[in-house]
Amino acid sequence: INTPGATQEVIDTLTGELNVNLDLLTDISSATAIIKNTATLDPSNYNQASWQEFEAARQDLETALTNQVSDQTVIDSLTDRVKAEKLELVDITSYKSFLIESQNTYPDSAVNTYTPASWEKLQTAEANLIKEMTEPTDYESLNAALIELQDAMNETVTKSGGDYWLNRAPVPGEEMYYTTETFNRAITASDDLKQLYND
């Protein structure tokens, strides 16, 4: 320090103050980096519950930075929390795509195209996958819900074609037009098919 009249005592005092202030500097570089790096994440790509936890942690850190919290321990703790919650985010993009495929393949308007039991199984599986995508979950549960939906899609039973034959089948009261044996077999087959449609 080339200050005229500076004594060793002044220099020592200023150096001591600088040293204290350097020790008190709050490093926010890691905190601002995690805020910046996560700013473009799309919440719709993540399980709703895991996103809410992450977003709460992120908001707490942003608030601390905005309020210029100078406690390094607090900043580090909040930064670590955001990093931990980011790792816990459950990405549902592929599950969402599969659900959309199911809903497009089997729209609600097609309910009468499938047997009630297979349609109900499909609807239940879709609802379970939606639940797993919104409530607290893990990948194991998501995968189980996805497999359930895949199975339900593979096991849908269509009624197409059968309606044509049901409309052609004889009905009670038309016995006089057919032999008893063939009439009874047709009625039995018709009843069996109707029963399957209702199962």
Secondary structure, 3 states (H helix, E strand, C coil): CCCCCCCHHHHHHHHHHHHHHHHHCCCCHHHHHHHHHHCCCCHHHECHHHHHHHHHHHHHHHHHHHCCCCCHHHHHHHHHHHHHHHHHCCECHHHHHHHHHHHHHCCHHHHHHECHHHHHHHHHHHHHHHHHHHCCCCHHHHHHHHHHHHHHHHCCCECCCHHHHHHHCCCCCCHHHCCHHHHHHHHHHHHHHHHHHHC
